[in-house]
Amino acid sequence: MPLERVQRENPGVLLGGRYTPPDCTPAQTVAVIIPFRHREHHLRYWLHYMHPILRRQRLRYGIYVINQHGEDTFNRAKLLNVGFLEVLKEDATYDCFIFSDVDLVPMDDRNLYRCGDQPRHFAIAIDKFGFRLPYAGYFGGVSGLSKAQFLRINGFPNEYWGWGGEDDDIFNRISLTGMKISRPDIRIGRYRMIKHDRDKHNEPNPQRFTKIKNTKLTMKRDGIGSVRYQVLEVSWQPLFTNITVDIGRPPSWPPWG
């Protein structure tokens, strides 16, 4: 799926992946933030599917790929914190933030990528899980929070290096601050996962279960207020904005060693 073809199929999408519908004034400005590394194939397909969907939903939006530099262990939630901060530096009018894995595509246009009164979980019925919610506290894949909601939970945790656990920590943060998860009807919240092997340097983190139990103790000190990183490059591509960042490495190597 060449990016040039995707670009031709999506007239009106501006440099950096920004779009404003020509015939209406949307109530929100939506930033779609993708944690990323070495998934160019998936990104091309994601852009191919998602730009038309978002345009049909008549959203004012921008696509931001937060690319982790280097080969140290992947840290999804920290990249999302970085994305939130860097997006607002570029455009302070963003008021809705959709956090999406690069391998998940919605199957129903009625699954609107907008924020509401409560944090929103979009990807509730993924084909990988038999189109069912894996468990009641699942908040993974694709989620959305307003700026105020994100700040209320102190953003996402920075200490989940490797696969798993960060979405459960985020669920805990939402619950501990008195908010509730909003979800679409299960017939609307269906997603296809673009198949792939497990990413290198994204092995399951055996510390995740212990960390999840301690969210109440850690959420005030670990989050958007404590994230440390260095922006290495910002490039405005025809279909998205790429932000390459150095987010450091786990406290020890390997992170559970």
Secondary structure, DSSP 4 states (H G I P E B T S, - for coil): --HHHHHHH-TTPBTTTEE--TT---S-EEEEEEEESS-HHHHHHHHHHHHHHHHHTT-EEEEEEEEEPSSSPP-HHHHHHHHHHHHHHH-TT--EEEEE-TTEEES-TTS-----SS-EE---EEGGGTSB-SSTT---SEEEEEHHHHHHTTS--S---SBSSHHHHHHHHHHHTT---B---TTTSEEEEPP-PPPTT--B-TTHHHHHHTHHHHTTTSSTTT---EEEEEEE-SS-EEEEEE----SSSSTT-
